[in-house]
Each structure stands twice: as structure tokens, then as C-alpha cells.
């Protein structure tokens, strides 16, 4: 496979100190506002705030051990306080309006001096401009893909192609990255977990301390057996004989793209799955053909 594994002249795929690889969550993590910190101490946490001095002031050394990452939930924020604080702690920047606000990303490049940084953004019209800039600044990216409109499939396919083949792209783009590795190693992988939307693994806590299911599930009553939600949702689609019942990508998708609209047409997203599966096969073939160059690791 040309590009991804040994992109950039044989440089490790994701082995630089500034690269952010947040593995898909495997244990319950609470996504909390910093105001709820006292109540959730002792749990695995993602802590968010729009106010960096507040994060620095309230998160102590013991808290850092339980942090998956911190999220700056609105931009712009003055991040000077964060640059020399909690070195190597991962920071996620939330870009809700990527087509409009992507130039703001320049302001956050200095965070990379001491932190891996990931940009999370919704897949909406113009999202690809923000992805390109984020990658050129050496930020990782997480796409909130949801149920993308037909017109967004082409820019998504181009973004995937850049991730797989463009030698200047050295940072992971989720969900592509974790899915590619899972498929390559033939390990079980869940799109719900990669996207941090499996309620068995992620709970969202609002400013008032109310718990919600994560991501697109936030309107559902959290008391309604969240632990088995993904399994039940997938089983229900199979039992209905819906498109999922005949889909070769069901094992890793489990009906992710059928939420919330069950009649969503999956043709476009299945094309992305196919590209990733083909890339994973090629990557596996490359790995079987010979050991990676010294220092190269696939993680
Ligand atoms: S890609 Fe679509 S059809 Fe296939 S499993 Fe996912 S939601 Fe179902």
C-alpha cells in the first residue's frame, strides 16, 4: 500500500511525540464540565471548559491521572495558561462551525509545543477546509460524521484518500484511523466506541450535573438501560431485515448510520467502508511481506 503505513519517507505512522492517538474508549468515561469536577473525582474523565485558566486552576495533579483528555468547548479561548501546564496531556479543540471558524486554528498551534492536540468537528458543508488546515498544523482530527448528506460523501472520500495516501498527512483522522487499524489487525472494532457514542462507555454530564447519553443519543432517557443500547439497536435492525442485515460492514458499524433516521441511505458511507477495508487488506499484505523499517510501528 502506497502512503499510509510508511508515509513521509518511511517515518513511523503515528510515533511522533506530538501525535494524539486516543484509543477508542474501553471503560466508562464521564464527559463533564469542569464545574462538576468535585462530584466526579475518582472516575475516568473528559473535562471540558471554554475557560483555560479555570481548567488550570481546578485540575490538580491527582486529577490528571484520571483524565482521558481535556476539551476546549468553545473557540476562541486564550490558551496561554495551557501551554506549559500538564505537559503531554491531550487537548481537544471543538470547532462547531468548521467552514466559518477554521482560520481560528492558527491561534492554537503553539499548544503543540507541549501537548498533542485534536480538533473535533461536525461533517457539514465546508468541513474539509478545516480538516486540511488542522492536518497541516499537525493537529489530529475527529469527524462527527452522523448521517452525512449525499453531497458530503465526495469530500469525505477525498479526506479519506488524503489520510490514506497523502504523504504530508501524518496525523490520525478518526474514525478512519481506528477502523483501519482494527480491520488491518482483524481485531473487533466498534464505530460507536470510536466515535465516543456508545452509552456503555461514555456519559455526558451537563452544567447542572444531569447525566445524558453521549453524542446523537442525548435525547434518550439515560435510565433506559444504556449498557446494552448498541447491541439492542443492532439486533433490532437485523431482526427487521433492514439494510444492515445484508451489510458486510455490520460487525464494526452495528447500525451506527441508521441512527436516528432508519431510512438513511448508506450507499455513500458503505463506499468509505469499502475503501478502508481495501486499504486494511493492502496494509496487512505489506506487513506480511516484511517487517517494518526500524523504529516503525503501527499503533
Ligand atoms: S453501513 Fe449502514 S447498512 Fe451497513 S451496518 Fe452500517 S448502518 Fe447498517
Boltz pocket constraint, residues with backbone or C-beta under 6 A from the ligand:
constraints:
  - pocket:
      binder: B
      contacts: [[A, 243], [A, 244], [A, 245], [A, 247], [A, 248], [A, 249], [A, 250], [A, 253], [A, 254], [A, 255], [A, 256], [A, 257], [A, 258], [A, 266], [A, 269], [A, 270]]
      max_distance: 6.0
